Amino acid sequence: MQLDRWLFEQHCLGLHPPTLRFYRWSPIAISLGYHQRRYPERWQHLTWKGEPIDLVRRPTGGRAVLHQGELTYAVVTSGIGGNRMQAYQTLCEFLIAGCRSLGIQLQFGQAGRGYIHNPNCFGTATTADLVLPDGTKIIGSAQLRRGDAILQHGSIQLSLDPDLFYRVFETERPPLNVLPDPPIQALTEALTRAASQCFGVQFLHQPLAESEWQAVLAQETLRV
């Protein structure tokens, strides 16, 4: 997510084009929303399979996300019209279309602002989130905006460990294996094709140069 923030800053300066990226977490982590100050003290001492669970802060808002058994996506772009909710709906089009191509039907959640009292991002689904027809939240998203530039990233839940989820949030969560057939590469390819079609663009795969990585690492870390 440090890279997400750097890409957003560069795009705001006109130095980097719109970007779509996907990634997973190693070691696993809990990310806090930028304004989320209250969380259980025990989160600073959690472990999984003998390894500590990192606790990090996102540059975007929202509640805590457990990054295990999931895929994180990030979009950096500008020129999306409308208010915040309309921007969410526009940028989530490719997620809905890509999952539909894999036989998974998603729709927007309906929860109001009561979510701010729940430290768990996946404990409720707002109109910025995507859920299955039965209401199960699959994708939670958050934004950072500056002028007409937007960083939107989110977590796509795949096959999280229900016991770990309970230890973190102290609430039950059924085992999720929503996308059991396509491997991660097939999922990212489906979402990339959908993004290309939804936004009318062609994506160029372009790894960062060493100097760019050094600039990313030189950023001030967002402290928990």
C-alpha positions as a LaTeX table, in Angstrom:
\begin{tabular}{lrrr}
\hline
Residue & $x$ (\AA) & $y$ (\AA) & $z$ (\AA) \\
\hline
Met1 & 0.00 & 0.00 & 0.00 \\
Gln2 & 3.06 & 2.23 & 0.31 \\
Leu3 & 3.36 & 1.73 & $-3.44$ \\
Asp4 & $-0.32$ & 2.60 & $-3.94$ \\
Arg5 & 0.26 & 5.89 & $-2.15$ \\
Trp6 & 3.39 & 6.67 & $-4.19$ \\
Leu7 & 1.59 & 5.94 & $-7.47$ \\
Phe8 & $-1.23$ & 8.24 & $-6.39$ \\
Glu9 & 1.20 & 11.06 & $-5.47$ \\
Gln10 & 2.99 & 10.70 & $-8.79$ \\
His11 & $-0.30$ & 10.73 & $-10.69$ \\
Cys12 & $-1.40$ & 13.89 & $-8.87$ \\
Leu13 & 1.85 & 15.53 & $-10.06$ \\
Gly14 & 1.23 & 14.41 & $-13.64$ \\
Leu15 & 4.28 & 12.12 & $-13.53$ \\
His16 & 2.56 & 8.74 & $-13.74$ \\
Pro17 & $-0.37$ & 7.44 & $-15.82$ \\
Pro18 & $-3.53$ & 5.81 & $-14.44$ \\
Thr19 & $-2.66$ & 2.44 & $-12.92$ \\
Leu20 & $-4.33$ & $-0.88$ & $-12.10$ \\
Arg21 & $-2.51$ & $-3.37$ & $-9.89$ \\
Phe22 & $-3.20$ & $-6.54$ & $-7.90$ \\
Tyr23 & $-1.21$ & $-7.98$ & $-5.03$ \\
Arg24 & $-1.23$ & $-10.34$ & $-2.05$ \\
Trp25 & 0.36 & $-9.95$ & 1.39 \\
Ser26 & 3.40 & $-11.68$ & 2.86 \\
Pro27 & 3.51 & $-11.71$ & 5.81 \\
Ile28 & $-0.22$ & $-11.37$ & 6.33 \\
Ala29 & $-1.41$ & $-8.15$ & 7.95 \\
Ile30 & $-4.28$ & $-6.15$ & 9.36 \\
Ser31 & $-4.64$ & $-2.77$ & 7.69 \\
Leu32 & $-6.38$ & 0.07 & 9.54 \\
Gly33 & $-8.28$ & 2.86 & 7.84 \\
Tyr34 & $-6.44$ & 6.19 & 7.77 \\
His35 & $-8.73$ & 7.72 & 10.42 \\
Gln36 & $-9.25$ & 4.54 & 12.48 \\
Arg37 & $-7.71$ & 5.25 & 15.89 \\
Arg38 & $-9.54$ & 2.72 & 18.06 \\
Tyr39 & $-8.67$ & $-0.95$ & 17.77 \\
Pro40 & $-7.97$ & $-3.80$ & 20.25 \\
Glu41 & $-4.52$ & $-3.55$ & 21.83 \\
Arg42 & $-4.10$ & $-7.31$ & 21.34 \\
Trp43 & $-3.88$ & $-6.76$ & 17.56 \\
Gln44 & $-0.31$ & $-5.63$ & 18.12 \\
His45 & 0.63 & $-9.10$ & 19.40 \\
Leu46 & $-1.23$ & $-11.49$ & 17.07 \\
Thr47 & 0.56 & $-14.35$ & 15.30 \\
Trp48 & $-0.41$ & $-16.85$ & 12.61 \\
Lys49 & 1.50 & $-20.06$ & 11.89 \\
Gly50 & 4.27 & $-18.88$ & 14.18 \\
Glu51 & 4.74 & $-15.53$ & 12.41 \\
Pro52 & 3.65 & $-12.10$ & 13.70 \\
Ile53 & 0.74 & $-10.44$ & 11.94 \\
Asp54 & 1.73 & $-6.97$ & 10.76 \\
Leu55 & $-0.45$ & $-4.01$ & 11.74 \\
Val56 & $-0.31$ & $-1.24$ & 9.14 \\
Arg57 & $-2.24$ & 1.92 & 8.25 \\
Arg58 & $-3.80$ & 2.55 & 4.87 \\
Pro59 & $-3.72$ & 5.90 & 3.08 \\
Thr60 & $-7.48$ & 5.44 & 2.53 \\
Gly61 & $-10.38$ & 5.37 & 4.98 \\
Gly62 & $-12.68$ & 2.62 & 6.19 \\
Arg63 & $-12.35$ & $-0.05$ & 8.85 \\
Ala64 & $-9.80$ & $-2.80$ & 9.54 \\
Val65 & $-9.15$ & $-5.49$ & 6.92 \\
Leu66 & $-7.45$ & $-8.84$ & 7.53 \\
His67 & $-5.20$ & $-9.48$ & 4.54 \\
Gln68 & $-5.16$ & $-13.27$ & 4.47 \\
Gly69 & $-6.84$ & $-15.49$ & 1.90 \\
Glu70 & $-7.64$ & $-12.46$ & $-0.25$ \\
Leu71 & $-6.48$ & $-10.45$ & $-3.25$ \\
Thr72 & $-5.94$ & $-6.70$ & $-2.99$ \\
Tyr73 & $-6.64$ & $-4.46$ & $-5.99$ \\
Ala74 & $-5.71$ & $-0.80$ & $-6.49$ \\
Val75 & $-6.81$ & 1.77 & $-9.07$ \\
Val76 & $-5.16$ & 5.17 & $-9.50$ \\
Thr77 & $-6.95$ & 7.46 & $-11.94$ \\
Ser78 & $-8.54$ & 10.87 & $-12.44$ \\
Gly79 & $-11.36$ & 12.54 & $-14.32$ \\
Ile80 & $-14.13$ & 10.39 & $-12.79$ \\
Gly81 & $-17.20$ & 12.59 & $-12.56$ \\
Gly82 & $-19.87$ & 12.70 & $-9.88$ \\
Asn83 & $-19.77$ & 12.53 & $-6.09$ \\
Arg84 & $-17.92$ & 9.97 & $-3.98$ \\
Met85 & $-20.61$ & 7.28 & $-4.22$ \\
Gln86 & $-20.92$ & 7.75 & $-7.96$ \\
Ala87 & $-17.15$ & 7.40 & $-8.28$ \\
Tyr88 & $-17.26$ & 4.15 & $-6.30$ \\
Gln89 & $-19.97$ & 2.82 & $-8.60$ \\
Thr90 & $-18.01$ & 3.78 & $-11.71$ \\
Leu91 & $-14.76$ & 2.26 & $-10.50$ \\
Cys92 & $-16.44$ & $-0.92$ & $-9.23$ \\
Glu93 & $-17.93$ & $-1.66$ & $-12.66$ \\
Phe94 & $-14.90$ & $-3.71$ & $-13.69$ \\
Leu95 & $-15.06$ & $-5.77$ & $-10.48$ \\
Ile96 & $-18.70$ & $-6.64$ & $-11.11$ \\
Ala97 & $-18.09$ & $-7.39$ & $-14.79$ \\
Gly98 & $-14.95$ & $-9.41$ & $-14.18$ \\
Cys99 & $-16.59$ & $-11.57$ & $-11.51$ \\
Arg100 & $-19.65$ & $-12.00$ & $-13.72$ \\
Ser101 & $-17.41$ & $-13.45$ & $-16.43$ \\
Leu102 & $-16.42$ & $-16.10$ & $-13.86$ \\
Gly103 & $-20.05$ & $-16.86$ & $-13.04$ \\
Ile104 & $-20.23$ & $-14.81$ & $-9.84$ \\
Gln105 & $-23.01$ & $-12.24$ & $-9.48$ \\
Leu106 & $-22.23$ & $-9.23$ & $-7.29$ \\
Gln107 & $-24.23$ & $-6.18$ & $-6.27$ \\
Phe108 & $-23.68$ & $-3.15$ & $-4.05$ \\
Gly109 & $-24.35$ & $-3.35$ & $-0.31$ \\
Gln110 & $-26.98$ & $-1.26$ & 1.44 \\
Ala111 & $-25.72$ & $-0.48$ & 4.97 \\
Gly112 & $-25.80$ & 3.11 & 6.21 \\
Arg113 & $-23.22$ & 4.94 & 8.32 \\
Gly114 & $-23.61$ & 2.53 & 11.22 \\
Tyr115 & $-20.48$ & 0.85 & 9.90 \\
Ile116 & $-18.31$ & 3.46 & 11.67 \\
His117 & $-19.00$ & 1.71 & 15.00 \\
Asn118 & $-17.73$ & $-1.63$ & 13.68 \\
Pro119 & $-13.91$ & $-2.04$ & 13.60 \\
Asn120 & $-14.24$ & $-4.88$ & 11.05 \\
Cys121 & $-14.52$ & $-3.77$ & 7.42 \\
Phe122 & $-16.23$ & $-7.03$ & 6.48 \\
Gly123 & $-18.68$ & $-6.79$ & 9.38 \\
Thr124 & $-21.03$ & $-4.68$ & 7.27 \\
Ala125 & $-21.52$ & $-3.76$ & 3.61 \\
Thr126 & $-22.07$ & $-0.15$ & 2.56 \\
Thr127 & $-23.11$ & 1.14 & $-0.85$ \\
Ala128 & $-19.39$ & 1.27 & $-1.72$ \\
Asp129 & $-18.99$ & $-2.50$ & $-1.17$ \\
Leu130 & $-19.90$ & $-5.55$ & $-3.27$ \\
Val131 & $-21.91$ & $-8.49$ & $-1.95$ \\
Leu132 & $-23.28$ & $-11.81$ & $-3.18$ \\
Pro133 & $-27.05$ & $-12.17$ & $-3.75$ \\
Asp134 & $-27.36$ & $-13.56$ & $-0.20$ \\
Gly135 & $-25.74$ & $-10.39$ & 1.21 \\
Thr136 & $-22.31$ & $-11.88$ & 1.96 \\
Lys137 & $-19.70$ & $-9.17$ & 1.51 \\
Ile138 & $-16.97$ & $-10.19$ & $-0.92$ \\
Ile139 & $-15.22$ & $-6.94$ & $-1.85$ \\
Gly140 & $-14.63$ & $-3.97$ & 0.45 \\
Ser141 & $-13.20$ & $-0.77$ & $-1.06$ \\
Ala142 & $-11.87$ & 2.58 & 0.18 \\
Gln143 & $-10.76$ & 5.83 & $-1.47$ \\
Leu144 & $-8.31$ & 8.69 & $-1.19$ \\
Arg145 & $-9.15$ & 11.77 & $-3.28$ \\
Arg146 & $-7.22$ & 14.89 & $-4.16$ \\
Gly147 & $-8.84$ & 17.23 & $-6.64$ \\
Asp148 & $-10.13$ & 14.95 & $-9.38$ \\
Ala149 & $-7.48$ & 12.27 & $-8.71$ \\
Ile150 & $-8.56$ & 9.08 & $-6.95$ \\
Leu151 & $-6.83$ & 6.15 & $-5.32$ \\
Gln152 & $-9.32$ & 3.34 & $-4.80$ \\
His153 & $-8.18$ & 0.02 & $-3.44$ \\
Gly154 & $-9.91$ & $-2.87$ & $-1.80$ \\
Ser155 & $-9.86$ & $-6.47$ & $-0.63$ \\
Ile156 & $-11.36$ & $-9.35$ & $-2.62$ \\
Gln157 & $-12.13$ & $-12.17$ & $-0.19$ \\
Leu158 & $-11.24$ & $-15.62$ & $-1.50$ \\
Ser159 & $-10.55$ & $-18.31$ & 1.09 \\
Leu160 & $-9.83$ & $-16.80$ & 4.49 \\
Asp161 & $-9.12$ & $-18.89$ & 7.57 \\
Pro162 & $-12.30$ & $-18.75$ & 9.73 \\
Asp163 & $-10.41$ & $-19.52$ & 12.96 \\
Leu164 & $-7.98$ & $-16.67$ & 12.35 \\
Phe165 & $-10.86$ & $-14.35$ & 11.46 \\
Tyr166 & $-12.50$ & $-15.20$ & 14.79 \\
Arg167 & $-9.28$ & $-14.58$ & 16.73 \\
Val168 & $-8.91$ & $-11.15$ & 15.12 \\
Phe169 & $-12.50$ & $-9.87$ & 15.20 \\
Glu170 & $-14.08$ & $-12.18$ & 17.81 \\
Thr171 & $-17.02$ & $-12.83$ & 15.54 \\
Glu172 & $-17.84$ & $-15.89$ & 13.48 \\
Arg173 & $-17.31$ & $-15.88$ & 9.78 \\
Pro174 & $-18.20$ & $-18.88$ & 7.57 \\
Pro175 & $-15.32$ & $-20.30$ & 5.53 \\
Leu176 & $-15.16$ & $-18.44$ & 2.24 \\
Asn177 & $-14.08$ & $-20.21$ & $-0.91$ \\
Val178 & $-16.05$ & $-18.12$ & $-3.34$ \\
Leu179 & $-13.65$ & $-18.46$ & $-6.27$ \\
Pro180 & $-12.41$ & $-22.04$ & $-5.89$ \\
Asp181 & $-11.80$ & $-22.83$ & $-9.55$ \\
Pro182 & $-9.79$ & $-20.05$ & $-11.24$ \\
Pro183 & $-6.27$ & $-19.51$ & $-9.89$ \\
Ile184 & $-5.20$ & $-16.01$ & $-8.89$ \\
Gln185 & $-3.73$ & $-15.37$ & $-12.34$ \\
Ala186 & $-7.04$ & $-16.26$ & $-14.03$ \\
Leu187 & $-8.90$ & $-13.93$ & $-11.65$ \\
Thr188 & $-6.55$ & $-11.00$ & $-12.25$ \\
Glu189 & $-6.71$ & $-11.59$ & $-16.00$ \\
Ala190 & $-10.52$ & $-11.59$ & $-15.93$ \\
Leu191 & $-10.59$ & $-8.37$ & $-13.91$ \\
Thr192 & $-7.99$ & $-6.73$ & $-16.17$ \\
Arg193 & $-10.00$ & $-7.60$ & $-19.29$ \\
Ala194 & $-13.12$ & $-6.22$ & $-17.66$ \\
Ala195 & $-11.33$ & $-2.99$ & $-16.68$ \\
Ser196 & $-10.06$ & $-2.58$ & $-20.25$ \\
Gln197 & $-13.60$ & $-2.98$ & $-21.60$ \\
Cys198 & $-15.31$ & $-0.84$ & $-18.93$ \\
Phe199 & $-12.90$ & 2.09 & $-19.20$ \\
Gly200 & $-11.96$ & 1.77 & $-22.89$ \\
Val201 & $-8.20$ & 1.52 & $-22.27$ \\
Gln202 & $-5.32$ & $-0.83$ & $-23.01$ \\
Phe203 & $-3.06$ & $-1.78$ & $-20.11$ \\
Leu204 & 0.70 & $-1.95$ & $-20.39$ \\
His205 & 2.51 & $-4.24$ & $-17.95$ \\
Gln206 & 5.32 & $-2.10$ & $-16.59$ \\
Pro207 & 7.39 & $-3.04$ & $-13.50$ \\
Leu208 & 8.92 & $-0.20$ & $-11.49$ \\
Ala209 & 12.50 & 0.85 & $-12.11$ \\
Glu210 & 14.98 & 0.51 & $-9.24$ \\
Ser211 & 14.99 & 4.30 & $-8.77$ \\
Glu212 & 11.19 & 4.26 & $-8.45$ \\
Trp213 & 11.35 & 1.52 & $-5.81$ \\
Gln214 & 13.84 & 3.59 & $-3.87$ \\
Ala215 & 11.46 & 6.57 & $-4.02$ \\
Val216 & 8.62 & 4.37 & $-2.72$ \\
Leu217 & 10.72 & 3.11 & 0.19 \\
Ala218 & 11.85 & 6.65 & 1.02 \\
Gln219 & 8.27 & 7.76 & 1.78 \\
Glu220 & 7.32 & 8.50 & 5.34 \\
Thr221 & 5.54 & 5.48 & 6.76 \\
Leu222 & 1.93 & 5.91 & 7.89 \\
Arg223 & 2.09 & 5.05 & 11.59 \\
Val224 & $-0.42$ & 2.93 & 13.45 \\
\hline
\end{tabular}
